[in-house]
Structure formats: C-alpha cells, structure tokens
Amino acid sequence: KLCSFYWFVVLRCSYFFHLFLKISLPFVLQLDNVKYVHYLGAGLAFGLGTIFAWLQVYLSYRMIEIHCTHGTSTLFRSRLVIALIATIAVVGSILFAFIKQ
C-alpha cells in the first residue's frame, strides 16, 4: 500500500506542477512585440512539457520494476510513444523555426 500511495502522490504532484508551468508561464511571458520573450515562454512550455513526459516514462518504468500495482507495461508503452512523439515534434518545430529565419 505504501508503494502505490507514494507513486500516486509523486505522479499527481508532478502533474500539477507541469500544469502550472505549462498554463501560466506562456500567458505571462507572451508579448506581441518581443519575440525573444515569446520564444522563452514557448521554450519553457514545450521544453518542460517534453521533459515532464520523459519523467513520466521513467516513473512508469520504475513502477513496473518494483512491482507497484498502478504501473503496468501498457501504461509505460503508451507514455513512451507519447514522449517520443512530443520529442520529435519539439525538435522538428525548433529546426523548422531556424530554417524559416
């Protein structure tokens, strides 16, 4: 019981921290006339969102490794696919942004 409760708390805390960063920072840092500030906010939102996705993959893997009840291999695989897609999308958007300029 302690194992599953601990990981439940860790996953929920990281999820709410991610929501706070992803929702609040781009609105605070987005200005029409200052591109660098906009890029900083977008980089924080998408970069930290991708880091968060990989953190969830790692935590899911650890939950499978220590045989927690909430961690299943299906959850790990689905999070891995989502994290890979997010990483490819972020890297692709950064590359195309530099090509455009």
Secondary structure as a PSIPRED ss2 file (coil, helix, strand):
# PSIPRED VFORMAT (PSIPRED V4.0)

   1 K C   1.000  0.000  0.000
   2 L H   0.000  1.000  0.000
   3 C H   0.000  1.000  0.000
   4 S H   0.000  1.000  0.000
   5 F H   0.000  1.000  0.000
   6 Y H   0.000  1.000  0.000
   7 W H   0.000  1.000  0.000
   8 F H   0.000  1.000  0.000
   9 V H   0.000  1.000  0.000
  10 V H   0.000  1.000  0.000
  11 L H   0.000  1.000  0.000
  12 R H   0.000  1.000  0.000
  13 C H   0.000  1.000  0.000
  14 S H   0.000  1.000  0.000
  15 Y H   0.000  1.000  0.000
  16 F H   0.000  1.000  0.000
  17 F H   0.000  1.000  0.000
  18 H H   0.000  1.000  0.000
  19 L H   0.000  1.000  0.000
  20 F H   0.000  1.000  0.000
  21 L H   0.000  1.000  0.000
  22 K H   0.000  1.000  0.000
  23 I H   0.000  1.000  0.000
  24 S H   0.000  1.000  0.000
  25 L H   0.000  1.000  0.000
  26 P H   0.000  1.000  0.000
  27 F H   0.000  1.000  0.000
  28 V H   0.000  1.000  0.000
  29 L H   0.000  1.000  0.000
  30 Q C   1.000  0.000  0.000
  31 L C   1.000  0.000  0.000
  32 D C   1.000  0.000  0.000
  33 N C   1.000  0.000  0.000
  34 V C   1.000  0.000  0.000
  35 K H   0.000  1.000  0.000
  36 Y H   0.000  1.000  0.000
  37 V H   0.000  1.000  0.000
  38 H H   0.000  1.000  0.000
  39 Y H   0.000  1.000  0.000
  40 L H   0.000  1.000  0.000
  41 G H   0.000  1.000  0.000
  42 A H   0.000  1.000  0.000
  43 G H   0.000  1.000  0.000
  44 L H   0.000  1.000  0.000
  45 A H   0.000  1.000  0.000
  46 F H   0.000  1.000  0.000
  47 G H   0.000  1.000  0.000
  48 L H   0.000  1.000  0.000
  49 G H   0.000  1.000  0.000
  50 T H   0.000  1.000  0.000
  51 I H   0.000  1.000  0.000
  52 F H   0.000  1.000  0.000
  53 A H   0.000  1.000  0.000
  54 W H   0.000  1.000  0.000
  55 L H   0.000  1.000  0.000
  56 Q H   0.000  1.000  0.000
  57 V H   0.000  1.000  0.000
  58 Y H   0.000  1.000  0.000
  59 L H   0.000  1.000  0.000
  60 S H   0.000  1.000  0.000
  61 Y H   0.000  1.000  0.000
  62 R H   0.000  1.000  0.000
  63 M H   0.000  1.000  0.000
  64 I H   0.000  1.000  0.000
  65 E H   0.000  1.000  0.000
  66 I C   1.000  0.000  0.000
  67 H C   1.000  0.000  0.000
  68 C C   1.000  0.000  0.000
  69 T C   1.000  0.000  0.000
  70 H C   1.000  0.000  0.000
  71 G C   1.000  0.000  0.000
  72 T C   1.000  0.000  0.000
  73 S H   0.000  1.000  0.000
  74 T H   0.000  1.000  0.000
  75 L H   0.000  1.000  0.000
  76 F H   0.000  1.000  0.000
  77 R H   0.000  1.000  0.000
  78 S H   0.000  1.000  0.000
  79 R H   0.000  1.000  0.000
  80 L H   0.000  1.000  0.000
  81 V H   0.000  1.000  0.000
  82 I H   0.000  1.000  0.000
  83 A H   0.000  1.000  0.000
  84 L H   0.000  1.000  0.000
  85 I H   0.000  1.000  0.000
  86 A H   0.000  1.000  0.000
  87 T H   0.000  1.000  0.000
  88 I H   0.000  1.000  0.000
  89 A H   0.000  1.000  0.000
  90 V H   0.000  1.000  0.000
  91 V H   0.000  1.000  0.000
  92 G H   0.000  1.000  0.000
  93 S H   0.000  1.000  0.000
  94 I H   0.000  1.000  0.000
  95 L H   0.000  1.000  0.000
  96 F H   0.000  1.000  0.000
  97 A H   0.000  1.000  0.000
  98 F H   0.000  1.000  0.000
  99 I H   0.000  1.000  0.000
 100 K H   0.000  1.000  0.000
 101 Q C   1.000  0.000  0.000
